[in-house]
């Protein structure tokens, strides 16, 4: 049997960097993006028109990104793990294994089992996926024990309870300054207080009114439950923490799988429909922010979904899959 590979998404979209190889077992790989499952038709979702539409958008964006040189399933001719040279250097220098050719890597990839760490509350598991695709539920990191909020942030939250938050993680708009101005104008027009996250430059710092608070970064586990709503990029991890926290949210998706999750947020009644970056206009976005934070239907639905998410344990499910693949059980692992 082939050796197992325990992987996680690399820095480039869709890449999986192997973390562990042990002869005698089959491969396991971890993906958050559900289009990473190999040998599946482009229709990633259950057969409803809106979900099919979401998946087609996401797949098209993924393919466009791959053509621009971002690693993904379309680059399997190079290496399905992304970065063949790095992977083979790791195999030979660290593990003492021979390098893999592209064809060998692809064959191993297709024999893999997959851990997909999103919740079926967000997207039901398609019935045509193979048994090797395990949808475990979300994996939530714990808050670092030593982290403390700044005094400035605490004062802002004391003056403006339940603010909105706006942040787009690592996504960068083609014109960050113009995009920032539009988003800030929308927040100001909405009359809401908000915390603005710089991320990797998607938003640029500028002069702000007193009801807006600028910060470079903050643990989502701490801040999101304290929000009245979150405008984000539609990433699966950000969507997950909003769903667990029972906070209404909406997305401006920039690419890859974000359009899928952004559309599912709206379909589940957790917030307004997504807006593409090039379509952002202050007046319409301001209206959406007001609806997101004030419409009781969004809040009620978000709280109901949060109960379902909290009842899941994605990490425990993933551990069970791994232990089964390794032929061990909890009692053996504990000893």
Backbone torsions as a table, in degrees:
resi	resn	phi	psi	omega
1	UNK	NA	151.7	-179.6
2	UNK	-71.5	161.7	178.9
3	UNK	-75.0	150.4	179.3
4	UNK	-82.5	150.0	172.7
5	UNK	-126.7	119.6	174.6
6	UNK	-97.7	114.4	-172.3
7	UNK	-123.3	167.5	173.9
8	UNK	-140.9	159.6	-179.7
9	UNK	-58.8	132.7	175.8
10	UNK	-77.3	-174.2	-177.4
11	UNK	-70.7	-24.0	177.7
12	UNK	-95.6	152.2	-171.4
13	UNK	-59.8	129.2	173.2
14	UNK	80.6	-5.7	-178.3
15	UNK	-76.4	148.0	176.5
16	UNK	-128.0	114.3	-179.7
17	UNK	-92.9	120.9	-178.5
18	UNK	-65.6	137.7	-179.4
19	UNK	-109.9	-21.1	-175.4
20	UNK	-154.0	134.1	176.7
21	UNK	-132.6	131.1	179.9
22	UNK	-141.6	120.6	-177.8
23	UNK	-59.5	141.0	171.8
24	UNK	110.4	-5.6	-179.0
25	UNK	-128.7	165.0	178.5
26	UNK	-83.1	171.7	-174.1
27	UNK	-85.7	146.6	171.2
28	UNK	-127.4	136.2	176.9
29	UNK	-133.0	149.0	-178.7
30	UNK	-111.4	125.6	175.2
31	UNK	-134.3	144.3	169.2
32	UNK	-94.0	-36.9	-177.6
33	UNK	-77.1	123.0	-172.1
34	UNK	-74.9	-9.5	176.3
35	UNK	-81.0	2.7	-179.3
36	UNK	-80.9	-11.9	-180.0
37	UNK	-67.4	125.1	-172.5
38	UNK	-77.4	161.0	172.2
39	UNK	57.5	34.1	178.1
40	UNK	-115.3	151.9	177.6
41	UNK	-66.6	160.1	-179.9
42	UNK	-59.9	-24.8	179.7
43	UNK	-74.1	101.1	-173.9
44	UNK	-87.4	-14.0	-171.0
45	UNK	-118.3	173.7	175.4
46	UNK	-65.1	154.1	-169.8
47	UNK	-76.8	79.0	164.6
48	UNK	-126.2	147.1	-172.1
49	UNK	-57.6	-43.4	-176.1
50	UNK	-66.1	-39.0	-178.7
51	UNK	-71.8	-38.2	175.9
52	UNK	-61.0	-41.1	-179.2
53	UNK	-62.5	-42.6	178.9
54	UNK	-60.5	-43.8	-176.6
55	UNK	-68.8	-37.3	178.8
56	UNK	-63.2	-40.3	177.9
57	UNK	-61.5	-47.5	-177.4
58	UNK	-63.1	-42.6	-179.1
59	UNK	-64.8	-41.9	178.4
60	UNK	-61.7	-44.8	179.5
61	UNK	-63.5	-39.6	178.5
62	UNK	-61.9	-42.8	-179.9
63	UNK	-66.6	-39.1	177.3
64	UNK	-62.4	-41.3	179.0
65	UNK	-64.4	-38.4	179.2
66	UNK	-63.5	-38.7	178.7
67	UNK	-67.2	-25.1	177.4
68	UNK	-82.4	0.6	175.3
69	UNK	103.5	8.4	177.4
70	UNK	-89.1	130.4	-174.1
71	UNK	-63.7	141.4	177.9
72	UNK	-173.1	-176.1	-178.6
73	UNK	-56.0	-29.7	179.5
74	UNK	-68.0	-11.7	-179.2
75	UNK	-103.7	25.2	-179.1
76	UNK	-64.9	-17.7	176.7
77	UNK	-66.9	-21.1	176.3
78	UNK	-86.6	-59.2	176.0
79	UNK	-174.5	126.7	-177.0
80	UNK	-66.2	-16.6	177.7
81	UNK	-87.5	-10.4	-177.3
82	UNK	80.1	123.4	177.3
83	UNK	74.9	69.8	-175.3
84	UNK	-57.3	-41.4	-177.5
85	UNK	-62.1	-43.2	-179.6
86	UNK	-65.6	-44.5	-179.7
87	UNK	-62.7	-45.8	-178.4
88	UNK	-69.2	-33.2	174.1
89	UNK	-62.7	-41.8	177.5
90	UNK	-63.4	-42.8	179.9
91	UNK	-62.1	-46.5	-173.4
92	UNK	-78.7	-43.9	-173.4
93	UNK	-82.6	-34.0	-175.2
94	UNK	-97.9	-43.2	-173.2
95	UNK	-98.9	-12.7	-178.4
96	UNK	69.3	27.2	179.6
97	UNK	-105.4	155.4	177.7
98	UNK	-70.0	154.6	176.5
99	UNK	-66.5	156.9	178.5
100	UNK	-105.5	135.3	170.0
101	UNK	-76.0	169.1	179.3
102	UNK	-60.4	-42.6	-178.3
103	UNK	-66.8	-39.5	177.6
104	UNK	-64.3	-41.4	-179.7
105	UNK	-65.0	-39.9	179.6
106	UNK	-65.5	-42.5	178.4
107	UNK	-62.0	-42.3	178.3
108	UNK	-65.5	-39.1	179.3
109	UNK	-59.9	-43.1	-177.5
110	UNK	-72.3	-17.9	177.0
111	UNK	-92.2	0.9	-174.3
112	UNK	-75.2	157.9	162.3
113	UNK	-97.4	153.6	-173.3
114	UNK	-124.3	132.8	171.4
115	UNK	-104.1	116.8	-179.0
116	UNK	-112.8	110.7	-169.6
117	UNK	-93.7	62.3	168.6
118	UNK	-131.2	167.2	-174.7
119	UNK	-96.5	143.1	174.5
120	UNK	-72.1	-10.7	169.5
121	UNK	-64.4	-37.8	178.3
122	UNK	-77.1	-42.9	-178.7
123	UNK	-150.0	113.2	179.5
124	UNK	-60.1	148.7	179.2
125	UNK	-68.5	122.9	179.0
126	UNK	-60.1	138.9	-175.9
127	UNK	-70.0	-16.7	-178.4
128	UNK	-94.1	6.9	174.6
129	UNK	-75.4	147.7	-179.4
130	UNK	-73.9	161.8	178.7
131	UNK	-60.4	-19.2	-179.2
132	UNK	-75.2	-7.4	178.0
133	UNK	-97.0	111.2	-175.1
134	UNK	-107.7	112.3	174.8
135	UNK	-89.9	108.2	-167.0
136	UNK	-92.2	-19.9	-164.0
137	UNK	100.3	165.3	-176.8
138	UNK	-66.9	150.1	172.0
139	UNK	-108.6	114.9	-176.7
140	UNK	-104.2	124.0	174.3
141	UNK	-72.5	154.4	177.8
142	UNK	-90.0	152.0	178.9
143	UNK	-67.7	133.7	179.0
144	UNK	-59.8	130.1	-172.4
145	UNK	-62.7	-29.2	-176.1
146	UNK	-89.1	-0.9	-175.3
147	UNK	-78.5	138.4	176.1
148	UNK	-135.6	139.4	176.9
149	UNK	-70.2	153.1	179.5
150	UNK	-73.3	158.3	177.2
151	UNK	-62.4	-36.6	179.4
152	UNK	-62.2	-41.9	179.4
153	UNK	-65.8	-42.9	-179.8
154	UNK	-62.8	-39.2	177.9
155	UNK	-66.0	-39.2	178.2
156	UNK	-62.6	-44.9	-179.6
157	UNK	-67.5	-31.8	177.6
158	UNK	-68.0	-38.4	178.9
159	UNK	-78.4	-30.3	-175.1
160	UNK	-130.1	75.2	-179.9
161	UNK	-65.5	148.0	179.9
162	UNK	53.4	54.5	177.2
163	UNK	-76.6	171.0	167.5
164	UNK	-81.4	162.9	168.8
165	UNK	-129.5	141.6	179.0
166	UNK	-127.7	122.8	178.7
167	UNK	-168.1	146.9	-173.5
168	UNK	-126.2	24.2	172.8
169	UNK	54.8	-125.9	-176.4
170	UNK	-88.8	1.6	-176.6
171	UNK	-78.1	138.4	-178.6
172	UNK	-124.8	125.1	177.8
173	UNK	-71.0	153.0	178.5
174	UNK	-55.7	-37.2	176.4
175	UNK	-125.3	86.3	-173.1
176	UNK	-58.0	-38.4	-178.0
177	UNK	-64.9	-46.1	179.9
178	UNK	-66.8	-40.7	179.4
179	UNK	-63.3	-44.5	178.4
180	UNK	-58.3	-44.2	-178.4
181	UNK	-62.6	-41.3	178.7
182	UNK	-63.7	-44.2	-178.1
183	UNK	-66.2	-44.9	179.6
184	UNK	-64.0	-40.3	177.1
185	UNK	-59.9	-39.8	178.5
186	UNK	-64.0	-43.6	179.5
187	UNK	-63.5	-44.1	179.7
188	UNK	-61.4	-44.2	-179.9
189	UNK	-64.8	-29.9	179.7
190	UNK	-70.6	-20.0	-177.3
191	UNK	77.0	9.9	-177.4
192	UNK	-94.9	150.6	167.8
193	UNK	-82.1	153.0	-174.9
194	UNK	-157.6	149.1	169.8
195	UNK	-100.6	129.1	-178.5
196	UNK	-107.5	128.5	-179.4
197	UNK	-104.5	130.0	-177.9
198	UNK	-69.5	-37.6	-174.7
199	UNK	61.4	-138.1	179.5
200	UNK	-96.7	18.6	178.8
201	UNK	114.4	7.0	176.9
202	UNK	-63.7	-32.1	173.2
203	UNK	-117.7	142.6	179.0
204	UNK	-111.1	138.6	-178.9
205	UNK	-66.4	140.1	-179.1
206	UNK	-151.5	175.8	177.4
207	UNK	-65.4	132.4	-174.0
208	UNK	-124.9	147.1	171.3
209	UNK	-70.0	165.2	-174.1
210	UNK	-66.1	-17.9	179.4
211	UNK	-87.7	6.5	175.2
212	UNK	-118.7	139.5	-175.8
213	UNK	-125.6	126.4	-177.6
214	UNK	-98.5	136.2	173.2
215	UNK	-150.1	151.3	-178.0
216	UNK	-75.0	-42.0	-178.8
217	UNK	-162.4	162.4	178.1
218	UNK	-164.4	144.3	177.2
219	UNK	-64.7	123.9	179.7
220	UNK	-62.9	-32.4	-178.8
221	UNK	-58.8	-29.9	-177.8
222	UNK	-88.2	-44.6	-169.8
223	UNK	-84.7	-37.2	-171.4
224	UNK	-60.6	-42.8	178.6
225	UNK	-62.6	-14.5	-179.3
226	UNK	-95.2	5.7	-173.9
227	UNK	-97.2	159.8	170.6
228	UNK	-97.9	-7.7	178.8
229	UNK	170.9	157.6	-175.2
230	UNK	-137.4	123.0	171.3
231	UNK	-100.8	115.4	-173.9
232	UNK	-137.5	-167.7	-171.9
233	UNK	-95.1	-3.8	179.4
234	UNK	87.3	15.4	175.5
235	UNK	-66.4	151.0	-175.7
236	UNK	-64.7	-39.8	-179.3
237	UNK	-65.5	-42.9	178.0
238	UNK	-66.1	-41.4	176.2
239	UNK	-59.3	-40.0	-178.4
240	UNK	-62.6	-47.4	-176.6
241	UNK	-68.9	-32.3	174.8
242	UNK	-65.9	-41.9	-179.7
243	UNK	-65.2	-42.1	179.8
244	UNK	-68.1	-30.9	-176.6
245	UNK	-84.6	-9.3	-179.7
246	UNK	70.3	33.9	-176.2
247	UNK	-107.9	128.1	173.9
248	UNK	-60.1	146.6	-178.4
249	UNK	-156.0	163.4	175.3
250	UNK	-148.9	167.5	-171.2
251	UNK	-132.7	149.5	164.6
252	UNK	-113.0	93.4	-174.5
253	UNK	-76.4	136.4	-178.1
254	UNK	-99.9	-24.5	-179.0
255	UNK	166.3	-173.0	178.4
256	UNK	56.3	-131.7	-177.3
257	UNK	-84.5	0.8	-171.8
258	UNK	-65.0	-34.9	178.6
259	UNK	-63.2	-35.3	177.9
260	UNK	-63.1	-53.1	-177.6
261	UNK	-66.9	-37.9	179.7
262	UNK	-60.6	-41.2	179.2
263	UNK	-70.5	-37.2	178.7
264	UNK	-65.4	-33.3	175.5
265	UNK	-56.1	-47.6	-179.5
266	UNK	-68.7	-41.2	-178.4
267	UNK	-64.2	-30.7	178.6
268	UNK	-83.1	-2.8	179.1
269	UNK	76.9	25.9	-177.8
270	UNK	-93.5	-8.4	179.9
271	UNK	174.5	178.5	-179.9
272	UNK	-65.9	167.9	179.5
273	UNK	-68.7	153.5	-177.5
274	UNK	-69.8	160.7	177.3
275	UNK	-127.0	131.7	177.9
276	UNK	-72.8	148.9	-176.8
277	UNK	-54.3	-41.3	-177.6
278	UNK	-72.8	-11.0	-178.9
279	UNK	-103.1	3.6	-177.9
280	UNK	-67.3	125.1	173.7
281	UNK	-130.6	134.9	-173.9
282	UNK	-54.3	-42.2	-175.0
283	UNK	-66.0	-50.1	-177.8
284	UNK	-69.8	-36.5	178.3
285	UNK	-67.8	-37.7	176.8
286	UNK	-60.4	-43.0	177.3
287	UNK	-60.2	-41.5	-180.0
288	UNK	-65.7	-39.0	178.9
289	UNK	-64.6	-39.4	177.8
290	UNK	-64.4	-45.8	179.3
291	UNK	-63.2	-41.8	-179.3
292	UNK	-57.4	-42.2	-173.8
293	UNK	-92.2	-17.4	-174.2
294	UNK	-114.1	-19.0	-178.5
295	UNK	-73.0	115.3	-178.0
296	UNK	-62.9	-24.1	179.8
297	UNK	-64.8	-40.0	177.9
298	UNK	-64.1	-44.5	-178.7
299	UNK	-64.9	-45.1	-179.6
300	UNK	-63.1	-42.6	179.7
301	UNK	-67.2	-39.6	179.4
302	UNK	-62.4	-40.9	179.3
303	UNK	-67.4	-37.8	178.7
304	UNK	-66.3	-42.3	179.0
305	UNK	-66.6	-36.8	-179.9
306	UNK	-59.0	-38.8	178.3
307	UNK	-61.0	-40.2	-179.9
308	UNK	-69.2	-40.1	-179.9
309	UNK	-65.5	-41.5	-178.4
310	UNK	-67.9	-20.2	178.3
311	UNK	-78.7	-11.5	179.7
312	UNK	-92.2	156.5	174.6
313	UNK	-135.6	85.6	-175.8
314	UNK	-63.5	-35.8	-179.7
315	UNK	-66.0	-44.7	179.6
316	UNK	-63.3	-39.7	177.5
317	UNK	-63.6	-42.6	178.4
318	UNK	-63.3	-40.4	178.0
319	UNK	-60.9	-41.2	178.5
320	UNK	-61.5	-41.8	178.4
321	UNK	-62.8	-44.5	-179.0
322	UNK	-65.0	-44.9	179.9
323	UNK	-62.2	-38.9	178.1
324	UNK	-64.4	-40.5	179.0
325	UNK	-65.6	-33.5	-179.4
326	UNK	-87.2	-7.0	179.4
327	UNK	74.5	30.5	178.0
328	UNK	-123.1	165.9	174.5
329	UNK	-127.2	177.0	-174.0
330	UNK	-60.8	-40.4	-177.8
331	UNK	-65.5	-39.9	177.4
332	UNK	-65.5	-42.1	-178.4
333	UNK	-64.6	-36.4	-179.3
334	UNK	-68.4	-34.1	179.5
335	UNK	-80.8	NA	NA
